């Protein structure tokens, strides 16, 4: 994988603020920022966190080159002191993060960064870029994989992605969420996402006849023949011609790879194709379907009895909701060794932040192993799992539930300590398996597509009281 310095891929106000912090002698002030999201895309009940590996690589390679500094100097707004600071820049922050592949929920800290305010501020853009994009795709892919009910799902969206990185990292994210592979060759080279693919309609059109096109492909790839059968007419020519070639391959000891249907009434065509294939003795021939299938269409096709063995999906842009909506907010400042909470207020209640240096934990039922709720604690708090614990919905405080017989797991892990990476990123296969396991611990009611059961993300009593006190004690005259 090629590594490149992305230090200048930053919102310009991060640089102007950093320059201002330095001029006002705020540059060494220790602050805490949380990265979190406010709402699950597509009205879903859960999201899947991804993008941490790219955040780590970015932070490891964070530096400002002579060319970068010369560019900033030409803007004529940055002080020489700031430019010298960038020249000698060295990342020195502490970072905690939820592991990639973890099912996550609104308003809980996914990544927490502690360090000098200039540094913590400068990395905002890239943290949001990596996490928002890949978490969006893992969440969408997870829904599509679940809709397919165990059938392999192939990601096929590079040509519709927003740029090269979007295609490659989107394929990576989809694989974490359970897709079996991708059409993107670079994703296989750089991230070991299995690459898959057969033919396009142009292959069939290029030859004098459809049958000759299939015969030529079979000659080149006899062990993996998957024919695209809808170029002209799926049932009148496509499937019958595929059967003719499969029969010739069978005489040589090869079994058919499958057929792919990319247009038309897929439920009807797949059922008719299945009968033709079975009648010819090719019950093991797989039927792959494509054509912009989302989780709802896949679910409906299966309800209609469609004969589908594999799904090809162009999910990279998450067309139904193409923005994840993660944000990065200041939550605390250190003053004379004391951590002072900070809060952002808004007329929009959902935009009022949870203040303070915090940590999210997940409570699991000892009997079933299933996740019961998440709780956001202040960092010096712990939950005693030997005693019952009462949780409530922060939006509806009258909705309370007492839990007992549970275990507690910290959701965040240390990633950087004083700028040094202390975490070894797992392989993509390990992340994928971890995600599958963790998602299995979330109740199906939370994972349904429409009106999912709301998963509790509680605030500890101490954090709740702190938040309410900050809201009540705002002195508007001094702001």
ZIZINOR-V342132 format. One record per residue. N is the residue number from 1. PSI is psi as a letter, one per 20 degrees, with the letter a starting at -180 (* if undefined). OMEGA is omega in whole degrees, -180 to 180 (none if undefined). Layout:
BEGIN
N:PSI:OMEGA / N:PSI:OMEGA
END
This chain:
BEGIN
1:p:179 / 2:p:179 / 3:p:178 / 4:q:-176 / 5:p:-178 / 6:k:-173 / 7:h:-178 / 8:j:172 / 9:m:-171 / 10:q:174 / 11:p:-171 / 12:h:-178 / 13:i:174 / 14:h:-180 / 15:g:-180 / 16:h:176 / 17:g:-180 / 18:g:177 / 19:g:179 / 20:h:177 / 21:g:-178 / 22:g:-179 / 23:h:-179 / 24:j:176 / 25:k:174 / 26:i:-168 / 27:h:-178 / 28:j:179 / 29:p:-179 / 30:p:-178 / 31:r:177 / 32:p:176 / 33:q:173 / 34:p:167 / 35:p:-179 / 36:r:175 / 37:q:-172 / 38:h:-174 / 39:p:178 / 40:p:178 / 41:q:175 / 42:k:-180 / 43:k:-177 / 44:r:-178 / 45:i:-177 / 46:r:172 / 47:r:177 / 48:p:-177 / 49:p:177 / 50:r:178 / 51:i:-176 / 52:g:-178 / 53:h:180 / 54:h:174 / 55:g:-179 / 56:g:180 / 57:h:178 / 58:g:-178 / 59:h:178 / 60:h:-175 / 61:j:-174 / 62:o:177 / 63:r:-180 / 64:p:-176 / 65:r:176 / 66:h:179 / 67:h:178 / 68:g:-176 / 69:h:176 / 70:h:178 / 71:g:-178 / 72:h:179 / 73:h:-179 / 74:i:177 / 75:i:176 / 76:k:176 / 77:i:-177 / 78:p:-179 / 79:q:176 / 80:h:179 / 81:g:-180 / 82:g:180 / 83:h:175 / 84:h:177 / 85:g:180 / 86:h:-180 / 87:h:-179 / 88:j:-173 / 89:p:175 / 90:p:-178 / 91:p:-173 / 92:j:-172 / 93:r:167 / 94:p:180 / 95:p:172 / 96:q:-178 / 97:q:166 / 98:p:177 / 99:q:177 / 100:q:180 / 101:i:-179 / 102:p:170 / 103:p:-176 / 104:r:-172 / 105:r:-174 / 106:q:170 / 107:i:177 / 108:q:-178 / 109:p:175 / 110:g:175 / 111:p:174 / 112:p:-179 / 113:p:176 / 114:p:177 / 115:a:178 / 116:p:-171 / 117:h:180 / 118:g:-176 / 119:g:-179 / 120:h:-179 / 121:g:-174 / 122:h:-174 / 123:j:-176 / 124:g:-172 / 125:g:-174 / 126:h:175 / 127:g:-180 / 128:h:-179 / 129:g:-177 / 130:g:-174 / 131:g:-179 / 132:g:-177 / 133:g:-174 / 134:h:178 / 135:h:175 / 136:g:-176 / 137:g:178 / 138:h:-179 / 139:g:179 / 140:g:-179 / 141:h:179 / 142:g:179 / 143:g:-179 / 144:g:178 / 145:g:179 / 146:h:179 / 147:h:-179 / 148:i:173 / 149:l:175 / 150:i:178 / 151:q:180 / 152:p:177 / 153:p:-179 / 154:p:177 / 155:p:-171 / 156:l:-169 / 157:j:-174 / 158:g:-175 / 159:i:179 / 160:j:-179 / 161:q:175 / 162:m:177 / 163:r:-176 / 164:g:180 / 165:h:178 / 166:h:179 / 167:g:-175 / 168:g:-179 / 169:h:174 / 170:g:176 / 171:g:177 / 172:g:-178 / 173:g:-179 / 174:h:179 / 175:h:176 / 176:h:-175 / 177:i:174 / 178:i:174 / 179:q:-175 / 180:i:-179 / 181:a:-175 / 182:r:171 / 183:i:-175 / 184:o:-176 / 185:h:-178 / 186:h:178 / 187:h:176 / 188:g:-179 / 189:g:-172 / 190:h:-173 / 191:j:177 / 192:k:172 / 193:p:-176 / 194:p:-179 / 195:p:-175 / 196:q:177 / 197:q:-179 / 198:e:-175 / 199:r:173 / 200:r:177 / 201:h:-179 / 202:h:177 / 203:g:-178 / 204:g:-178 / 205:h:-175 / 206:h:-177 / 207:q:-179 / 208:h:179 / 209:r:177 / 210:g:-180 / 211:g:179 / 212:h:178 / 213:g:179 / 214:h:-180 / 215:g:180 / 216:g:180 / 217:h:179 / 218:h:178 / 219:h:-179 / 220:h:-174 / 221:m:-175 / 222:h:-176 / 223:i:-178 / 224:m:-178 / 225:o:172 / 226:o:-174 / 227:p:174 / 228:o:-165 / 229:j:-175 / 230:k:-178 / 231:g:-179 / 232:f:178 / 233:o:-171 / 234:g:-172 / 235:h:-178 / 236:h:-177 / 237:g:-172 / 238:g:-178 / 239:g:177 / 240:g:178 / 241:h:176 / 242:g:180 / 243:g:180 / 244:g:-179 / 245:h:178 / 246:h:179 / 247:h:177 / 248:h:178 / 249:h:-179 / 250:h:178 / 251:h:179 / 252:j:177 / 253:j:180 / 254:q:174 / 255:q:-177 / 256:q:175 / 257:g:179 / 258:a:174 / 259:q:176 / 260:p:177 / 261:p:-172 / 262:j:-178 / 263:r:177 / 264:a:179 / 265:n:-171 / 266:h:179 / 267:g:-179 / 268:g:-176 / 269:h:-179 / 270:h:179 / 271:g:178 / 272:g:179 / 273:h:179 / 274:g:180 / 275:g:179 / 276:g:-179 / 277:g:-179 / 278:g:179 / 279:h:179 / 280:i:179 / 281:j:-179 / 282:l:178 / 283:h:-179 / 284:j:179 / 285:p:-177 / 286:q:176 / 287:o:177 / 288:p:178 / 289:q:179 / 290:a:178 / 291:m:173 / 292:l:-179 / 293:p:175 / 294:a:-175 / 295:h:-178 / 296:g:178 / 297:g:179 / 298:g:179 / 299:g:-179 / 300:h:178 / 301:g:-180 / 302:h:177 / 303:h:179 / 304:j:177 / 305:j:179 / 306:q:179 / 307:n:-175 / 308:p:176 / 309:h:-180 / 310:q:-179 / 311:p:172 / 312:p:-172 / 313:p:177 / 314:m:-171 / 315:i:-170 / 316:h:-177 / 317:i:-176 / 318:m:-171 / 319:h:-176 / 320:h:177 / 321:n:-169 / 322:j:179 / 323:p:180 / 324:h:173 / 325:k:175 / 326:q:180 / 327:r:-174 / 328:o:-169 / 329:q:173 / 330:p:-178 / 331:i:180 / 332:q:178 / 333:q:176 / 334:p:176 / 335:o:179 / 336:l:178 / 337:i:180 / 338:p:179 / 339:o:-178 / 340:p:-179 / 341:q:175 / 342:q:-177 / 343:q:171 / 344:p:179 / 345:q:-180 / 346:q:171 / 347:h:174 / 348:o:-173 / 349:h:-178 / 350:i:-179 / 351:j:174 / 352:p:-173 / 353:r:172 / 354:o:-172 / 355:r:169 / 356:r:176 / 357:o:-166 / 358:r:172 / 359:p:176 / 360:q:176 / 361:q:178 / 362:p:180 / 363:p:-179 / 364:p:177 / 365:p:180 / 366:h:-177 / 367:g:-175 / 368:h:-174 / 369:i:-175 / 370:q:177 / 371:p:-179 / 372:g:-177 / 373:r:170 / 374:q:177 / 375:p:175 / 376:o:-178 / 377:q:163 / 378:q:-169 / 379:h:-179 / 380:j:-179 / 381:q:172 / 382:q:176 / 383:p:178 / 384:o:-176 / 385:j:174 / 386:i:-179 / 387:q:175 / 388:q:180 / 389:p:-179 / 390:p:177 / 391:q:176 / 392:r:177 / 393:o:-178 / 394:h:179 / 395:h:-178 / 396:n:-170 / 397:i:178 / 398:i:178 / 399:n:-176 / 400:q:-179 / 401:p:-179 / 402:p:-179 / 403:q:175 / 404:r:179 / 405:l:-178 / 406:r:172 / 407:q:-177 / 408:p:178 / 409:p:173 / 410:p:180 / 411:h:-178 / 412:q:176 / 413:q:176 / 414:p:-180 / 415:g:175 / 416:q:174 / 417:o:-177 / 418:l:176 / 419:i:180 / 420:p:-180 / 421:p:-179 / 422:j:-175 / 423:p:177 / 424:o:-178 / 425:p:177 / 426:r:173 / 427:r:-179 / 428:h:177 / 429:h:178 / 430:g:178 / 431:g:-180 / 432:g:-179 / 433:h:177 / 434:g:-179 / 435:g:179 / 436:g:-180 / 437:g:-177 / 438:h:179 / 439:h:179 / 440:i:-180 / 441:j:176 / 442:p:-177 / 443:q:180 / 444:h:180 / 445:h:178 / 446:h:-173 / 447:i:-179 / 448:q:-173 / 449:g:-179 / 450:p:177 / 451:l:-180 / 452:q:174 / 453:p:-178 / 454:p:178 / 455:p:-177 / 456:p:167 / 457:o:-172 / 458:q:168 / 459:p:175 / 460:q:-180 / 461:h:-180 / 462:g:179 / 463:g:179 / 464:g:-179 / 465:h:177 / 466:g:-179 / 467:g:-179 / 468:h:179 / 469:g:179 / 470:h:179 / 471:g:-177 / 472:h:-171 / 473:j:178 / 474:p:177 / 475:n:-174 / 476:h:-177 / 477:h:-177 / 478:i:-178 / 479:*:none
END
